Amino acid sequence: MLGVLAEAFPGMTRPTPVWNAGPAAAPGIWSATVDVRRRAPGTHPQARPASPVTAELDGAADPVRQVRAVLEDAFAGEHLGTVSGEHELQVSLRLTARPA
């Protein structure tokens, strides 16, 4: 998911991976800030995650909508919920690979 966003928004800094190993490994949590002012024109990245990924988007409404559109273009997306504030928006998505 982060690779898709980095391709669509070239100014994004990708976080360094931290892996949990062992039988009791917890699911990974990643966080990134996406600057939507620098959008790569004409990019339509596709992704094939091995398992479903949950994305929690939070921020100003228009940038959240832009990031959501990129993710829903790259993945099969299931909308899990939205919370609207005065100027901000939270969106929860479940992302899976698109059928081949």
Summary of the structure (lengths in Angstrom):
residues: 100
radius of gyration: 14.0
end to end distance: 17.8
largest distance: 43.4
contacts: 231
relative contact order: 0.23
helix: 21%
strand: 26%
